[in-house]
C-alpha cells in the first residue's frame, strides 16, 4: 500500500481500476462480474446511507453475514465513512451475537437474512445503542427498525445530493492511528475479547506481505474464508490493494466444485481443506486400485524425489526430469486441472499444516505457502515465499517485524502491525502487550539457523504428563490425521501417565474397508464400535507410534463415527478444534481410557 489509511487505498484503487473486473459473484447459477467502477458507486451510496442514519465518525457498525460480496461492500462503506466495523460470525448463537453488539456499542448492524435478523431482533430491548438494522437479502417488511440494502442506497443517494462533498471531507479526517475494526475472538475460554485494529496496523501488514508474496494485478483469487475471521478479511484487503479479481465461492461446501469453474491463480485456506483434499485423493487411488494405483504410487515416488531436490534448491535434470514429465502427464496434470489448471500456489494459515501434507502437494507440483499470524497482528507475522520456503515452518518474519522466543518458548512479536488494545479491557491488554511493546502470542515456537519460524503448539495446549514430559498435541494430531481412515484427531493426557486420543473416522474409507473385509455394517457410528475395526486401527496407530518418542505415543484411543463440526460445537468457524469443548463433551470416554491404570 502506498497509502497509510484503508479508505484512501480503496478510493485510489477504485479510480485506477475503472471498468476492470474486481469481483466475480455467483448469482442464480452464473458467475457475474462486478467492476471497480460499480464497486465505487455502490459503496459510495452505502457510506452516504450510513451517514444519513446519523452515524458519527468512530461509531461502530456490525456485519453479521456469511462470506459474500455484500459483506465486503458493507465493510468498504463503513471504512469510507470513518466508521468502525465489527464482524460477527454467522455461526454465532444469539447470546454471542447479543454480547458482541452490546460490548462494542454497535449503532447499526448489517444482517444477511431473516435467520440472522432473528438473532438480533430477539435482543433489541437489551441493545439501546443499536439504532437500525440493514437487511442484505430479503424483505424488511414487518421487521421494525429494519431497512433493506436497496433502501440504504436510496437514502445515500438523497443524502449525497443534499450534502455535497461530505464523504470527501470525512475521508480527509481519517488518520492512520484511527480505529479501523474490532475483531472479537472466539471466546472458547470465556467472554470473547475485542481486538482493536487501526488503519496503520493493516496498512503496514498488507504492504509487508506484498513485499514477500508476489500477487500480480488481475490475478484471480477464490475467497471463501469467513470474513469475520482476520485471515479472510486480510485476504480481501490485500487483494483489493493488489487489484486482483476476487471470485466468491458459493459456500464452504462447494469449494471443490468452484475451483475448476473460477480457475484461480492463488487461494488462501485453513489446513482443514488441504487435509480433506489429501484424504480424497488417496481414497480415490485406493478405491481404483490395480494399474491406476500402481501408476499413481510410482508418480508420487518420482514427485517426492523432485520435491526433495527443489527444497534443497538443486537442479532437476536427466532421467528424473523425464520421469517427472511422464508422471505429470499421466497423473499430476489431471489433479491440477481439477483445481482450475492455472494455480500458482496455495496459502495456508490459521492453524498448523502437517508437513506430510505440504510435501504430498509439492510432489504433485502444487506449492502450499504456510504463514503465521494472529487477530492481534492482523494478520501476517511471517510467511514462506515461492523462492524461499521450508516445509514444517511458517516462513521468515515479514520485513519490519521483530520476532523473538521467550525463555519459556513463547513467541513474542513487535512491529507496526501489533494491535492497539482489547476493547474495554485494559487488564487483558496489559497482559498481552508488555512495557517494551512485545505482544505475547500464546504460541510456542523456535527459530532455526536459517531464520525460519516453526510453531510447535499453543502455550495453553501443551500437555504435561505425570512424568513431567512436555508434549505438543498438534504435532501428534497432525501425524494421526495423515492416516486415510482418520478425519480428525484429538490428543489428551495432561497430568496423566500416558497419552490417549479421540479419532473420528472417514465414513467412505471405513465403509469401503468394512465391505472388503466381509462386514455387512456400513454405518460409521456402528463401525466405530466394531471390534475388528478397533483392532485394525490399533495396528495402524501402533505403526505411527514408531515414529514418535515413547512419551508422545498414543497408548489408547476411542473411535467416533461422527466428525467434530461447528454445528455440534467442537469446531471454531475456521475449523479449529475447541479443546475445552471436546474435553467437556467427551470427558467420560476419555476418562474410561485411564480406568485400569
Order of alpha helices (4+ residues) and beta strands (2+ residues): alpha-beta-beta-alpha-beta-alpha-beta-alpha-beta-alpha-beta-beta-alpha-alpha-beta-beta-alpha-beta-alpha-beta-alpha-beta-alpha-alpha-alpha-alpha-beta-alpha-beta-beta-beta-beta-beta-beta-alpha-beta-beta-beta-beta-alpha-beta-beta-alpha-alpha-alpha-beta-alpha-alpha
